[in-house]
Structures are given as C-alpha cells and as structure tokens.
Amino acid sequence: MEYKITGHTRVYALIGTPVGHSLSPEMHNYSFRRRGIDSVYTAFDVPADRTGAAAEAIRTLGLAGCNVTMPHKTGILQYMDALSPAAELIGAVNTIVNENGVLTGHNTDGEGFVLNLAEHGAPVKDRRIAVAGAGGAATAIAVQCALSGAAELVILQRKGKSYARALETAEKIRARLADGPVLSGGAAEETAADRISVSVLDLEDTQAVTSCVRSMDILINGTNLGMKPLDDQSIIRDPEAFHPDLVVADAVYNPVETKLLREAAAAGCRTVDGRGMLLWQGAAAFRLFTGQEMPADEVKQLFFERES
C-alpha cells in the first residue's frame, strides 16, 4: 500500500525530554500503515519548563493526540479539560486525546501492565494483589489493578516520604470505588466498593511482608529494585514468601530476568517480565487515538523482541 502524507493526514506525537530513544514513533507509524489509517506520529523534545506551551500547541496545531513522557506527566494535568478515572487517581497523564480542542488526559501505564498480565494468563479481576512501590509506575499499576476489579490490594512501601503517597493512593482508591462502578477500558463493570480491600504495609517489615505475600495471588514490583545497577537487589528478602500458586511480575525490563523473578521461578512461581508493559501501554494509547487495535503481535516481533 502506498503511504503518503496529505493535507488530511492526522498528526500524533510524543512530547517529553529526551525522546530520541523512544520506540513510539516506529510502533505507531507501523500500526497506522498496517491498519490503513491516514495518520503520522512524530516526537517533540520539549524542555521541562515548556509544559503549558506544549499543551497549547496541541490545540493550536490541531494535533489529534499525544503521548506524554517525563518530565511532563504530572505537570500536564493542569492543562487538561478532562481526565480519565485512572489519570485522576494516579495524578499523571501519559496519553492525550484532542477532540475539537478539548483535551482529555489518560494514563495507560497501568492498563499496559494489566494487559500484559492477562496475556500471560494472570487476569487481575477478583485476585489478591500486592504492589511494591509508591512512585509513578507503581501507582499507575496499583490504581489500574483496583479499577480492573482486584479483590484485595496491598501496597508495599518503605516508611518515609513515599509512604505518605502510598497512604494517599490507598485512600483515593477507596473513595473512588465507593462512588461508583469499576472502570476498565472505558466500560462500566461490577461495583467493587463492597468487596475490595486496600491497605498499605511497610516493605521493611520482612515478617509482615512474607506473611502478606504468602496470601496473595499476584506480586508486582513497581520499584527500581532489580534494575541495573540495582540488579543484585529484590523487594523480597525471605524466599519463604514465594509459593507455587503465586504469579510474580516485574515492571523492570533491564535486565529482563531480575533477581526477584529468578528467585520466584526457582520457587515454582509463574513469572512475568516488564517488557510487555511497554508494548501494551502503547497499544492502549493506539486504541484511544484511533478506535482500532494495534497489530500487537507484529509490533512485538519487530520492535520489542529485537531488544531482547
């Protein structure tokens, strides 16, 4: 199929700094061509102090949508006209849809992680889940697990400044789910207010963490422990926490097999590495942009497996 840019071509972009390393332009442009969509995706390196100008440019230039990366994920919030439930709870935006000048902010990071779990046979609905961390990635994952119908959510975080954020996230989830239905992918599902349990536990309390994890169905690492140069570290100090029915997943993708995943696999757990989150958060953004599904299997083979 001939591919050309015309006066009708819709423009999407990534904004952040740095952006030169991003796979987003390749994966979205490939997907546009495969789906026969008259659109193009590029990347703009936007300094940290130009967040507002970037939001205004989206409206002025009529960009159909944008992905947002660091350092703009939180700062861009104030320039949105509307927020998805996930973006509102997380307090960060990674995808913007422009509909006639109305900017709606979404966050597909958590959705990408949850989709990756589902692809590996570990859906989160009605599961007991522990998520380690209270930073941006961990918060996105915890929020999406709750919105997707987890029965129990435990946030594992060390005492300190971020512990307050973990407590705040837990309270936001409780308040949001008490107000209405669980939302996943834009569709209303069963109300979770009367069945979800949300709590916060000190990650340094090894005995309590071990007891907690032994009662969980899924354990997720949303911290940087295990990422180079911290690849000799793990959120789990006592291997007795692992049990064969536990699924252990990591947001870290470099290295692909972290110490956490290696020790979990040795204990008989099913493990899920972090590479799929990158793919599926992009696929979720593509769906928001176009209403169509990204050819995810092809994109994985072309742009992700080559990175292994």
N, C-alpha and C positions, 0 to 999 in steps of 0.2 A: 504494500500500500504506500502510495506517495505521501510524504509528510512535508507539509509546508505551513509557514506562519502567514496568516492573513489579517485583515483588519477586523475579523470576527473572533480571532483566537483569544481565548480567556487566559489570563496570566495568574499564576500562583507563585509563591516564593517562600524561601526560608529567611528569617531575619534573626540575627544574633552576631556574636563575635567570639572566637573565629568561626568561620563557616566553610572554609576551603576544603576541609577533610570530610565533609558530610556526604553520605550516600543518598540523601533525599532527592536531589535533582535527578540522579540516574534512575532511581527506582520509580519515581513518579512519571518522568518523561517516557520511560519504557512502558509503563502501565497505560498512560494516555494513548500511546500508539497502538498497543495491543487491543485496547477497548474502542478504538476509533473515535476518541474524544478530541475535539479541536481545542487543545489547551497546551500550555507550555509552563514549565516550572524552572525557576532560577533561584539564585541565592544572593542576598544582600548583606554585606558586612556592616552592621550598624553599631556604632560606639555605644557604650553603656549610658551615656548622658543624652541620647537621642531617641529614647523610647517613645515619648509623646509625638515627636516628629514622624517617626515610623508609622505610628497608628494613624496619624492624619494623612500620611502619604497613601496608605491603603485606600482610604476614602477618596482622596483627590485623584489618584491614578486609576481608581476602579479595579484594583486587584481583586480577583474573585475569592481569594483566601490566602492564608499564610500559615506556615508552621513557625513556631517561636522556640528558640533555644536560649541558653544562657548568654548574657545576664539579664534577659528581658522577661522571663516567665512570670515573675511576681509583679514587676513594675508596670507591665502592660495591662494589668487588671483594671486599673482606674480609668482606662480609656475605652473599655468595652461598654456596649449598650445593654448587653445581656450576658449571663453566664450559665453554663450547664450546671446541673447539680454537682457533678464531680469537680469541676473547676472552682465552684463556690466553696465547697468543703475543703479542697486541697489548698486553696489560696494561690493557685498558679494556673497559667494558661500555656498550652503548647500548640494549640490549633485555633485559628480564627476563620470564621466563615463570614463573608461580606454579602449581605443581601440588600441591594439597593441603598448602600450607605449605612446600613445597620450592622454593626459588628458584634457577633456572638462568639464569646470565648469558650473553648472546650479544653479538656485535658484528657488525652488518650494514652498517657503513660501507663496508668493503672490498668486501663482496658487492655492495652497491649500485653501486659504481664498476665492478666487473667485469661486472655485468649490463648496465650502460649501454654498456660497450664492445661486448658481444655484440650488443646491439640495433643498434649501428652497424656490424655486420659485422666486428668485431675480437675474436674469442674469444681468451682468453689461453693456452689449453691448447697446449703444445708450442711456444710463442712465446718469443723472446728479448726481455726487457723491462727497461728502465731506469726506475727511480722516483726522482725527486728529492725529498729531504727525509727527516727522521727524526722529525718531530713526530707528533701523534696521527693525522691524516688520512693522511699518507704511510705511516706504519707499518701502519695498517689495510689500505691498498691493497697494499703490498708483501707482507704476510702472506697476504692472500686470493689474490693472483696465484700465490704459491707453492703454497698449498693447492689451487688450482684447476688445477694441472698445468703451470705455466710451465716451459720447458726451461732457461732461464737467467734469473737475476735479478741486476741490478746496482743497488745503492743509491748514489745520488749525493748527497753531503753535504759541506758545508764542514768543514774541520778546526776543532775547538773542542769545547765541551761536548756538543753534539748528535752529534758524530762518534762518541763512545763509545756512544751509544744506537744508532746505525746498526750499529756492530760487534756490539753485543749482540743486536740484532734478527736480523742475519745468522746468528749462532751459534745462536740459538733455533730458527730455521727449519731449519738443518742438523740439529740434534739431534732436532727433532720429526719431520722427514721420514725420518730414519734409524730411527725407532722403529716406523713402521707406514705404513698407506696414506694417500694424499692424501684429504682430506675436503672435499666441496663440497656444501652444501645438506643435510648430514646423511647423505649416502650415501658409502660407501667406493668409491674408484676405484683405478686402477692405482697401484702403488707408485712413488714418484718418487725415492726415495733414490739410485738408481744413475744418474739422468740429470739431476737439477737441479744447476746451478752457482750459488752465491750468493757475491757479492763486494761490497766497498764501495770507492768511488772518490771522491777529493777533487773536489768540484764546482768548486773554484777552479783546478784544473789543466785549463785550456782545451784544450790539445793532446790530453790523455788523454781528456777528455770527448768531444771531437769524434770521435776515433777510435772510442770506445766506441759512441756513438750511431749512427755510420755502419754498425755491425754489428748494430744492434737492429731488431726488428720493430715494437716499440711503445715510445714515450717518454711518460712520465707526469709531470706536475708536481704534486707534493703539497705544495709550499711556498706562501707567500703572495706570492711574486714575481708581479707581474701584476695583483694585486688592488688596487683603489683604497685608498690613494693611491700605491701602488707600480706603477701601471699602465704606467709607462714602462720597466719592467724585465722581464728574462726570464732563465730559467735557462741559456739557450744564448747564448753570446757570439759564436760563429762560425757564421754561417748555412750554412757548408760542411758542418756536421754533418747537415743535413737531406738526405734522399734520397727519391725518389718512392714507394718501397715502404714508407716509414715511416708508421705511424699515430701522431699526436701528440694526446694527451689532457690536459686540464687539470681539476684539482679546483676551481679558481677559477670562480665563476659571475657575479661582478660586477667588471668588465664581462664580458659573455658571450663576446666575442672579445678575448682577451688578446693582448699583444704576441707571446707565444710562438706562439699559434695563427695569428695574422695572418702572421707570417714563415714559419711552416711551410706554410701554404696557398699562399703566394707561391712556395714551392719545389716545389710539386706534391704535398705530403703530404696524406693524408686527416686531418681534424681532428675532435675530439670535445670539446664544451664541458662545463662542470661541472654544468649544470642537471639532467641525468638522474640523477646520483648521489643527489640529494635525493629524487627520486621512487622510485628503485629500492631505496634502503635502507629506505624506508617500506614498500614492497611486500614486502620480505623479512621485515620485522617483522610485517606483517599475516599472512603465511603461518605464522610461528611462533605467533602468537596464535590463529589460527582453523583452520589446516589448509587454508584456501582461498586462491585467488588474488585479489589486489586487482584491480578493474577499471582497470588501469593507464592504458589509453588514454584513458578518460573522465576519470580524475583528472588526467592530464597536461593535457588540454584545459581543464578547469575551473579548476585551481589553479596550474598552472605556466606555461602559455603566456600567461596573463593577466599574468604577472610579467615577461614579456619586454620 
